[in-house]
């Protein structure tokens, strides 16, 4: 199967005993709906942040609030819900992060 990095990829950052880690996930399972389902069912615990990225385009967004609201809609309220992440919700790209982006044609 060819590798396609020109698509959204979702990274979940979890915490265990004071250590942050990325749970091992198959690339095919790094979808929004799969991540939401795994959090809701308890497969992913102590979630600290959820990041959406597109490696081919060189961008990354913190979507923790969106994912947690989808996983636990009963806890979201009109005021925007809990602040789930310490990361900014501002979209970052390679230029803003100070990374030189190279694109192969």
FENJOSUL-V19449 format. One line per field, one symbol per residue. burial: b if it has 24 or more other ideal C-beta (glycine too) atoms within 12 Angstrom, else e. Layout:
BEGIN
burial: ???
END
This chain:
BEGIN
burial: eeeeeeebbbbbbbeeeeeeeebeeeeeebebebbbebbeeeebeebbbbbbbbbeeebbbbbbbbbbbbbeeeeeeeeeeeebbeeeeeeeeeeeeeeeeeeee
END
